[in-house]
Amino acid sequence: MKPMAEMSPRAQARIAGALYLIVIAGGIFAEMGVRGRLVVHGDPAATAQNIMAHQLLYRLGFAAEAFYLACNIPLTLIFYNLFRVVSRSLALLVVFFGLVGTAVEGASLLFHYAPLVLLGGGPTVSAIPTAELQALSYASLRMFDIGFGIALVFFGGYCLALGIMIVRSALIPQLIGTLLVIEGVAYLVNSFTTFLAPPWAARAFAVLQVTALGEVFLCLSLLFLGVNEARWRALSQEHARPQPLQQLGPIRSMVARLLRIRH
């Protein structure tokens, strides 16, 4: 297999599409197929019974989420390789927002796993009444929701930066970039609604689910179409061309002059 740097932009884009498909499918399974099925809103006892009755499903949800979070790391690297020819600064923003969001969501997964420890018995929890263990398990899941909301703040920034680069570059259909910008705003609205106005959080999340089509279209476009290679190569050549000093800022111009004097 070729190293990533030697692959064509289209091949890298298709790998990114495959990784994105894993992320989307894993997220739908973990959120809707597991937590959405087993967690009973406002009922710790029923939630605890569901988790213990479907332990394998609950563990699969945990494993799926951990796996797709790991896939986020090479996906973010590919996006940097593809879009640094558009704007290195925005490409780095995608990397930082993506990796921080992934790390926060990964840490929050501990709260997803905690009910298995609390409800599973053993000497560490044997002295705690069942009702309290159920309440602690439900509270742990609520903490996961808050952690997930924090992660979405960073994924909102990720979608905004990526969407802007797609619109500016036309490497991918620009409509997808516009949809990603809308989705990034929806991520932020959803998270801060959860933090500041919890009774409205369910409505905000419903809107987010609709705007998430932006990432679905991005995934399919990468997987089946790749990127516009001719446009990518033109941007790469333009990016590599030295800029006239008058187009640089004053500090960068001064640094460039000093480097020229030294050489």
C-alpha positions as CSV (number, residue, x, y, z in Angstrom):
1,M,0.0,0.0,0.0
2,K,1.3,3.4,-0.9
3,P,2.1,6.0,1.8
4,M,-0.6,8.6,2.2
5,A,1.7,11.3,0.8
6,E,2.1,9.4,-2.5
7,M,-1.6,8.7,-3.0
8,S,-3.6,10.8,-5.5
9,P,-6.0,13.3,-4.0
10,R,-8.9,11.3,-5.4
11,A,-7.7,8.1,-3.7
12,Q,-7.2,10.0,-0.4
13,A,-10.7,11.4,-0.7
14,R,-12.2,8.0,-1.2
15,I,-10.4,6.6,1.8
16,A,-11.8,9.6,3.7
17,G,-15.3,8.8,2.5
18,A,-15.0,5.2,3.7
19,L,-13.8,6.4,7.1
20,Y,-16.6,8.9,7.3
21,L,-19.1,6.1,6.5
22,I,-17.8,4.2,9.5
23,V,-18.1,7.3,11.7
24,I,-21.7,8.0,10.5
25,A,-22.8,4.4,10.8
26,G,-21.2,3.9,14.2
27,G,-22.7,7.1,15.5
28,I,-26.2,6.2,14.4
29,F,-25.9,2.7,15.9
30,A,-24.5,4.0,19.3
31,E,-26.9,6.9,19.7
32,M,-30.1,5.5,18.2
33,G,-29.7,1.8,18.1
34,V,-28.3,1.5,21.7
35,R,-28.8,4.5,23.9
36,G,-32.0,5.6,22.2
37,R,-33.4,2.1,22.6
38,L,-32.3,1.3,26.2
39,V,-32.4,4.7,28.0
40,V,-35.9,5.5,29.3
41,H,-36.1,9.3,29.8
42,G,-36.7,10.1,33.5
43,D,-36.8,6.5,34.7
44,P,-33.5,5.2,36.2
45,A,-35.0,1.8,37.2
46,A,-36.3,1.0,33.7
47,T,-33.1,2.2,32.2
48,A,-31.0,0.0,34.5
49,Q,-33.2,-3.0,33.7
50,N,-32.8,-2.4,30.0
51,I,-29.0,-2.2,30.2
52,M,-28.7,-5.3,32.3
53,A,-31.1,-7.2,30.0
54,H,-29.2,-6.2,26.9
55,Q,-25.6,-6.0,28.1
56,L,-24.1,-7.2,24.9
57,L,-26.0,-4.6,22.9
58,Y,-24.9,-1.9,25.3
59,R,-21.2,-3.1,25.1
60,L,-21.4,-3.1,21.3
61,G,-22.6,0.5,21.4
62,F,-19.6,1.4,23.5
63,A,-17.2,-0.5,21.2
64,A,-18.7,1.0,18.1
65,E,-18.3,4.5,19.4
66,A,-14.7,3.9,20.5
67,F,-13.9,2.4,17.1
68,Y,-15.4,5.3,15.0
69,L,-13.6,7.8,17.3
70,A,-10.3,6.1,16.4
71,C,-11.3,6.4,12.7
72,N,-11.7,10.2,13.2
73,I,-7.9,10.6,13.6
74,P,-6.8,9.3,10.1
75,L,-9.9,11.0,8.6
76,T,-8.7,14.4,10.1
77,L,-5.2,13.8,8.7
78,I,-6.6,13.2,5.2
79,F,-8.7,16.3,5.4
80,Y,-5.5,18.3,6.3
81,N,-3.7,16.8,3.3
82,L,-6.5,17.6,0.9
83,F,-7.4,21.1,2.1
84,R,-4.1,22.6,3.1
85,V,-3.8,23.8,-0.5
86,V,-6.9,26.0,0.1
87,S,-5.8,27.5,3.5
88,R,-3.3,26.0,5.8
89,S,-4.8,28.0,8.7
90,L,-8.3,26.7,8.1
91,A,-7.0,23.2,7.5
92,L,-5.2,23.3,10.9
93,L,-8.5,24.5,12.5
94,V,-10.2,21.4,11.1
95,V,-7.4,19.3,12.7
96,F,-7.5,21.0,16.1
97,F,-11.3,21.1,16.3
98,G,-11.6,17.5,15.1
99,L,-9.0,16.1,17.5
100,V,-10.2,18.0,20.5
101,G,-13.8,17.0,19.9
102,T,-12.8,13.4,19.4
103,A,-10.8,13.5,22.7
104,V,-13.7,15.0,24.6
105,E,-16.2,12.5,23.3
106,G,-13.7,9.6,24.0
107,A,-13.3,10.8,27.6
108,S,-17.1,11.0,27.9
109,L,-17.4,7.4,26.9
110,L,-16.3,6.5,30.5
111,F,-19.8,7.7,31.6
112,H,-21.4,5.4,29.0
113,Y,-19.5,2.4,30.5
114,A,-20.0,3.3,34.1
115,P,-23.5,1.7,34.4
116,L,-22.0,-1.7,33.6
117,V,-19.7,-1.3,36.6
118,L,-22.3,0.1,38.9
119,L,-25.1,-2.4,38.0
120,G,-22.9,-5.4,37.5
121,G,-22.4,-6.2,41.2
122,G,-19.2,-7.1,42.9
123,P,-17.5,-6.1,46.1
124,T,-17.0,-2.4,45.2
125,V,-20.8,-1.7,45.0
126,S,-22.3,-4.4,47.1
127,A,-22.9,-2.1,50.1
128,I,-24.9,0.5,48.0
129,P,-28.7,0.0,47.7
130,T,-30.0,-1.0,44.3
131,A,-32.1,2.2,43.9
132,E,-29.0,4.3,44.5
133,L,-27.0,2.3,42.0
134,Q,-29.7,2.8,39.4
135,A,-29.8,6.5,40.1
136,L,-26.1,6.8,39.8
137,S,-26.1,4.9,36.5
138,Y,-28.8,7.2,35.1
139,A,-26.8,10.3,36.3
140,S,-23.8,8.8,34.6
141,L,-25.7,8.7,31.3
142,R,-26.7,12.3,31.8
143,M,-23.1,13.2,32.3
144,F,-22.3,11.4,29.0
145,D,-24.9,13.6,27.3
146,I,-23.3,16.8,28.7
147,G,-19.8,15.5,27.6
148,F,-21.2,14.7,24.1
149,G,-22.7,18.3,24.0
150,I,-19.2,19.7,24.8
151,A,-17.7,17.6,22.0
152,L,-20.3,18.9,19.6
153,V,-19.1,22.5,20.2
154,F,-15.7,21.5,18.7
155,F,-17.3,19.5,15.9
156,G,-19.3,22.6,15.2
157,G,-16.1,24.5,14.6
158,Y,-14.8,21.6,12.6
159,C,-17.8,21.7,10.3
160,L,-17.7,25.5,9.9
161,A,-14.0,25.5,8.9
162,L,-14.4,22.5,6.6
163,G,-17.5,23.9,5.0
164,I,-15.8,27.3,4.3
165,M,-12.9,25.6,2.7
166,I,-15.2,23.5,0.4
167,V,-17.1,26.6,-0.6
168,R,-13.9,28.5,-1.3
169,S,-12.1,25.7,-3.2
170,A,-14.8,23.9,-5.2
171,L,-12.9,20.7,-4.7
172,I,-16.2,19.2,-3.7
173,P,-19.6,20.5,-4.7
174,Q,-20.0,23.9,-3.0
175,L,-23.5,23.1,-1.9
176,I,-22.1,20.5,0.5
177,G,-19.8,23.2,2.0
178,T,-22.9,25.4,2.5
179,L,-24.7,22.5,4.2
180,L,-21.7,21.9,6.5
181,V,-21.6,25.5,7.5
182,I,-25.4,25.2,8.4
183,E,-24.7,22.0,10.3
184,G,-21.8,23.6,12.2
185,V,-24.1,26.4,13.4
186,A,-26.7,23.7,14.3
187,Y,-24.1,21.9,16.4
188,L,-23.3,25.0,18.3
189,V,-27.0,25.9,18.8
190,N,-27.7,22.4,20.0
191,S,-24.9,22.3,22.5
192,F,-25.6,25.7,24.0
193,T,-29.3,25.0,24.2
194,T,-28.4,21.9,26.2
195,F,-26.2,24.0,28.5
196,L,-28.5,27.0,28.9
197,A,-32.0,25.9,28.2
198,P,-32.4,22.2,28.8
199,P,-36.2,22.0,28.2
200,W,-35.5,23.1,24.6
201,A,-32.7,20.6,24.0
202,A,-34.8,17.9,22.4
203,R,-36.1,20.4,19.8
204,A,-32.6,21.6,19.0
205,F,-31.4,18.1,18.6
206,A,-34.3,17.3,16.2
207,V,-33.1,20.2,14.0
208,L,-29.5,19.0,14.3
209,Q,-30.5,15.6,13.0
210,V,-31.9,17.2,9.8
211,T,-28.9,19.4,9.2
212,A,-26.6,16.3,9.7
213,L,-27.5,15.4,6.0
214,G,-24.5,17.7,5.2
215,E,-22.1,15.2,6.5
216,V,-23.9,12.3,4.8
217,F,-23.7,14.1,1.4
218,L,-20.0,14.9,2.1
219,C,-19.3,11.2,2.9
220,L,-21.1,10.0,-0.3
221,S,-19.4,12.6,-2.5
222,L,-15.9,11.7,-1.2
223,L,-16.6,8.0,-1.5
224,F,-18.1,8.0,-5.1
225,L,-16.7,11.1,-6.7
226,G,-13.5,11.9,-4.8
227,V,-12.3,15.5,-5.4
228,N,-11.7,17.6,-8.5
229,E,-8.0,16.6,-9.1
230,A,-7.4,19.3,-11.7
231,R,-8.6,22.0,-9.4
232,W,-6.6,20.5,-6.5
233,R,-3.4,20.5,-8.5
234,A,-4.0,24.1,-9.6
235,L,-4.5,25.2,-6.0
236,S,-1.4,23.2,-5.0
237,Q,0.7,25.1,-7.5
238,E,-0.8,28.4,-6.5
239,H,-0.2,27.6,-2.9
240,A,3.5,26.7,-3.5
241,R,4.2,29.9,-5.5
242,P,6.0,32.5,-3.5
243,Q,3.8,35.5,-2.7
244,P,5.0,39.0,-3.6
245,L,6.2,40.9,-0.5
246,Q,3.5,43.5,-0.9
247,Q,0.8,40.9,-0.5
248,L,2.2,39.7,2.8
249,G,1.5,41.4,6.1
250,P,4.2,43.7,7.6
251,I,5.7,41.1,10.0
252,R,5.8,38.3,7.4
253,S,7.3,40.7,4.9
254,M,10.1,41.6,7.3
255,V,10.8,38.0,8.0
256,A,10.9,37.2,4.3
257,R,13.3,40.0,3.6
258,L,15.6,38.8,6.5
259,L,15.6,35.3,5.1
260,R,16.5,36.6,1.6
261,I,19.4,38.7,3.0
262,R,20.8,35.7,4.9
263,H,20.7,33.6,1.7
